[in-house]
Amino acid sequence: MSGASIALGGIGTGVASADPGRYIVGVDSNAGLQRARKHAASVSRVLDFGDIGKAVAGRFSKSALRGLSKRPDVRYIEPDGIVHAIGGTEDIDSSDSEVAWGVDRVDAEKVHTTTTGEGAHVAIIDTGIDNDHPDLSENLGSGVSFTVGPPWSDSSSTDPKDWDDGNGHGTHCAGIAGAVDNGSGVVGVATKPTLHAVKVLDNSGSGSYSDVAAGIEYVANQGWDVGSLSLGGGLSSTIKDACDYAYGEGVLLVAAAGNDGEDVENTAPAAYSSVVAVSATADDDSIPSWSNYGDEIELAAPGVSIYSTYKSGGYETLSGTSMACPHVSGAGGLLMSTGLSNTDARSTLQSSAEDLGASGRDIHYGYGLLDVEAAVGGSDDDGSTDTTAPTAPSNLSSPGHTDTTVDLSWDASSDDGSGVDYYTVYVDSTAWGTTTETSETVTDLSAETSYDFYVTATDAAGNESSPSNTITVTTDAATSTAPTITSFEVTSGSPNNPHAEVDMSWQVSGSPDTVTLELYEGTIESGESPLESWSVSAEGSQSYQEKFASPKEYTARIEASNAAGTDEETKSVVA
């Protein structure tokens, strides 16, 4: 990789330009992170997306950006652009209605007697939430604001007064996703989820790429289930990184497709594969002309004249894909409250959608209109509650096992009309995990230990079968041995050269699971981060170069480990 290109111009069609000098530098090494921080005139945020990389948001001169763009560990440089809430107010008369038409159209109320979303954590990543609204306060959890202090500051606050909603947009979305069923006002798609306010847009409805990315990163790090994103802007590598990171951490991300009547491929975050993009429908199931379209559209949901909660304890009727998005977010909360993962919940929403428009997936409805009853399960056509459990899977067996893992397989349950939504694997009468497949590998067991295994089947209404046949498997004795570093050479590759070069080679025996190579400047101090860190194979070589640095002392450290133990070695060199 020769370095990153610099986007010094505008952000993208329909998106406001960033404050001049405000950029985000995405890196994939600690050395790149340190260099970006060093060359920033000021740093507003440092973002950590795990294995994907890191990013530094701040004020940079163009000369600093050109220098950073030449580094191979700088992945991208982009302006810290502006993101807006999607949706607007309609001046029409509305009266209080316990079940708004959108919630009714997706049949969410039909599952409220069996599935309320209790236990699910739904984050509204928006303008905040009215923290004492009568329809929301009972379901409110914690919150955070990334808009406190001056624009592009590194401030954040978990004080409820700071994440309170002075705009109304976030509160409106929160009511659609999860307003409590208290006999007045409105009712959400889910009625007892824990709603969290993640305020990334100010009271005017605008925010920066870096604040939105920080909010998404925060949701992932909190371990919450759903992130609802009724906002949009131009394409952003930083927001994509944040979405990919959160999705990998188990968050179901749902985003408004946008209200420009254009292809959603140019709207972040809805354009990204880690996000469920939602278009809007009217009460006759038509798609309004302003709802964005495209191959990325995954689901459609009600988004025209939606009555919901608003700031200052009020109610308002709004239209937009912003209103469609939280219908799906609430449904995701219902599914994940039953134990489904974000990926399983996403596939369930797709497969259960009501197919509208062109047959199959299309650019306007995606897989179809959200159908909560079909996704979650609920009452039968006659209004009675489905309590018939599916047939238990049969012929549970173990085709193989080792000292720490056991492979299980079984036959699917027969079709008794109730269907199977997922299977649950039990180890010694404790649920180990769920799957939609008819096989599973149970890991992290103890060697030379007997375990009892059985599997149950659960339908979309939450009815669980009796256990399948129980089998007992005894794991083998531990066979692995700790790895050994058989050779580790660290030499200077830059004699009589102004550029420092460190050459490292190694060989490890003993079947290591991981081998990590680190390079430090000088000696290794406690708590110090390495200049570079590589995940390497059991045998190989690696070079590190730093311009105009010779002579300079470096310390290299290699660590190899597996379940049986760890070996490490450290060597220094002047390069």
Helices and strands as residue ranges (DSSP letters): E 22-27, H 30-39, E 42-48, G 50-52, E 54-59, H 62-69, E 74-79, E 82-85, E 88-89, H 101-105, G 109-111, E 121-126, G 137-139, E 140-145, H 160-163, H 169-178, E 194-199, E 206-208, H 209-222, E 226-229, E 231-232, H 237-248, E 252-256, G 264-266, E 275-281, E 297-302, E 306-309, G 311-313, E 315-319, H 321-336, H 342-352, H 372-376, E 394-401, E 406-411, E 422-427, E 430-435, E 439-442, E 450-458, E 471-474, E 484-492, E 500-509, E 514-521, E 532-535, E 539-546, E 553-562, E 565-574
